Amino acid sequence: MNKISEETLGHLKKIEKSLIEKKCEQIEALDLREVNSYLSIFVLATVKSETQGRSVAKDIEKYMKPLKLAERRNHITDLPKDATGWILLDYGEICVHIMTEEMRNYYSLERLWGDAKVINL
């Protein structure tokens, strides 16, 4: 399998930095390229509240939006105030999942994609 490009690693490190600065927990990056033909990288993070999740998403969006990557979702400002506890930021190769602990435990993406390699940032 191809190595992850330096450019992508740079984006992942910036995303991780934003998640850490916003006090997210259980931050993980999973390389899904060998597990699924149409997925690349998932970044998972747990937040204490939906408000924290929206704040984190806005911070990441400030960095990613100018890069003009394949973002396929509504702008973060269009999200309802009563979001479900799971915000997905889709930038083509990188998908960022910002979830409350309840949603993270319920959907257990790490278990679902258990064959994926963990990316050490």
C-alpha positions in Angstrom: 0.0 0.0 0.0 1.2 3.5 -0.8 2.5 5.7 2.0 0.4 8.6 3.1 1.7 11.7 1.3 3.6 14.4 3.3 0.9 16.9 2.3 -1.8 14.7 3.8 0.3 14.0 6.9 0.6 17.8 7.3 -3.2 18.2 7.1 -3.6 15.4 9.7 -1.1 17.0 12.1 -2.9 20.4 11.8 -6.3 18.7 12.4 -4.9 16.8 15.4 -3.4 20.1 16.8 -6.9 21.8 16.5 -8.5 18.8 18.3 -6.0 18.9 21.1 -6.2 22.7 21.5 -10.0 22.4 21.8 -9.6 19.7 24.5 -11.0 16.8 22.5 -10.3 13.3 23.9 -9.7 9.8 22.3 -8.1 11.3 19.2 -7.3 8.6 16.6 -6.5 8.5 12.9 -7.3 5.3 11.0 -5.9 4.4 7.6 -8.8 2.6 5.8 -7.2 2.3 2.4 -6.5 -1.4 2.7 -9.8 -2.2 4.4 -12.2 -0.4 2.0 -11.7 0.6 -1.6 -13.5 3.9 -1.4 -12.4 5.2 2.0 -9.0 6.7 2.9 -8.5 8.2 6.4 -10.8 8.7 9.3 -9.9 11.0 12.2 -12.0 10.3 15.3 -12.4 12.6 18.3 -14.6 12.7 21.3 -16.1 15.9 22.7 -18.0 16.6 25.9 -20.8 18.5 24.3 -22.3 19.4 20.9 -21.3 23.0 21.5 -17.7 21.9 21.9 -18.1 19.8 18.7 -19.3 22.8 16.7 -16.4 24.9 18.0 -13.9 22.2 17.0 -15.5 21.8 13.6 -15.4 25.6 12.9 -11.7 25.6 13.8 -10.9 22.7 11.5 -13.0 24.3 8.8 -11.0 27.5 9.0 -7.8 25.6 8.1 -9.3 23.2 5.6 -11.7 25.4 3.6 -9.0 27.5 1.8 -7.3 24.3 0.7 -10.4 23.6 -1.5 -10.4 19.9 -0.9 -13.5 17.9 -1.8 -15.7 19.0 1.1 -19.2 17.4 0.6 -21.3 18.7 3.5 -23.1 21.8 4.5 -21.2 24.7 6.0 -20.8 24.3 9.8 -22.9 27.4 10.3 -25.8 25.6 8.7 -25.8 22.8 11.3 -28.9 22.8 13.6 -28.3 23.8 17.2 -29.7 20.4 18.3 -27.2 18.3 16.2 -27.2 14.6 17.0 -23.8 14.5 18.7 -21.9 13.6 15.5 -20.3 16.0 13.1 -18.8 14.7 10.0 -16.3 16.8 8.0 -15.6 15.2 4.7 -12.6 16.5 2.8 -12.3 13.7 0.3 -9.2 11.8 1.4 -9.7 12.8 5.1 -13.0 12.4 7.0 -13.1 13.9 10.5 -15.7 12.5 12.9 -16.3 14.7 15.9 -18.6 12.8 18.3 -20.0 13.0 21.8 -19.0 10.1 24.0 -22.5 8.6 23.8 -22.4 8.6 19.9 -18.8 7.3 19.8 -19.6 4.4 22.1 -22.9 3.6 20.3 -21.4 3.5 16.8 -18.0 2.2 17.8 -16.2 3.1 14.5 -12.9 1.7 15.8 -14.5 -1.7 16.2 -16.4 -1.5 12.9 -13.1 -0.7 11.1 -11.0 -2.9 13.4 -8.8 -4.0 10.5 -7.7 -0.4 9.8 -4.2 0.7 10.7 -3.7 3.4 13.3 -1.8 6.4 11.9 0.7 7.7 14.5 0.9 11.5 14.1 
